[in-house]
């Protein structure tokens, strides 16, 4: 085995052999989607005003995706964004809250794929 093999150990500068060490993954298990959102309050929607005047100037196609059960960005906000954007597609994903890409990945990916096929 090579000098960097973890089962044999590694050779330190000066030729000293360091003992082998167990290699552990550095990635912690991922919590359930959105599980951590219940741990801390999110800013209330009135603290982040919808900039309709800015949205009307967007010149590229936009996909607006919202979870039907999203308490942070309610469907009504997504509908207002969709109405203000000149070229937008709105998709409300049932059974999802604020992270539809994690909570309903199949539906999200299908929606994104259809949108990209249309604009690509």
N, C-alpha and C positions, 0 to 999 in steps of 0.2 A: 504494500500500500504506500501511497505517497506521504510526504511529510506533513500534509494537512489533514490526513484522515482522522476523524474524530474518535474512531475506535482505538487507534494506537496512541493517540495524543499528538502533540505537535512539538516540534523542535524550536526552542526559544533561541534568541540571539546568544551566541557563545556556545551553542551545541547542547545545552541542557535540555533534557526531555521533560516536557510538561505532561501531567497525567491526562488521560482521556476525560472528556466531559460529555454529559448527556446533552444532546441537542433538543431543545424544546421549541415548539412553534411560538413565535412572538405575537401571534394574532389571538386575541381573546375571543371566546365564543360570542357571536353576535346576539344581542337580545332580540326578542320578538319585535317585528316592525312596530314602531311608534310606542313601544312599551315605556321608554324613557321619557316620553312627552308628558306622561301623567305625574312625573316627579317634580316638575317645576312649572309654575304658571307661565303662559305665553303672553306677550304684550297684547293688549286689547286692540281689535281692529281699528278703532277710532284714532289710534296713535300712528297709523300708517295710512294716510289719506290716498284715495285712488286719484291718480293724476290723469284724468280723462283728456285734458288738453295735450299732454305728452303722448298718450296712446293714439290719438287721432293722426299724429305725424309719423307713425311707424309705417315704413314703406315695404316691408317684407311680410310674407305669410307667417302667421303665428298660430300655434296650437295651444289652446287654453284647456288644461286638464284639471279637474277638481273632483275630489271625493264627495259623494252625496252626503256623507256624514261629517264633513270637515267643519269643525267649530271655529277654526282660526281664520280660514278663508272660506266663508260660506258660499254656497252656490249662487246666491244673489250678487256677490262681488264678482264672481267669475262671469256671470251673465252681463254685468255692467262692463267688464273689460272687453268681453266679446263684442258687445254693441259699439264700444268706442273704437275698436281696432278696425281699420278699413278692410283687411283681408284676413279674417280669423276663422278658425274652426273651434267649436266648443264641444267638449266631451265630458259628461258627468258620469263618473264610474260608481255604480251602486256597490254598497258593501265596503267602501273605502272611506277613510277620513283624510288626514292631511298628507299622507304619503302613499298615494295610489300606486306609484311605481313599485313599492315594496309590498303593499297590502294586497294588490291584485295585479301581479306582474304580467300575467297572460293577457288580460284585457288592456293593460297599459301598453304593452309591446305591440299588440295588434293595432291599437289606435295610432301609435307613433309610426308604425310601418305604413299604414294607409296614408297618413299625412305626408310622410317623406316620399312615398310613391307619387302622390299628387303634385308635390312641389318640386320634385327632383327632375 
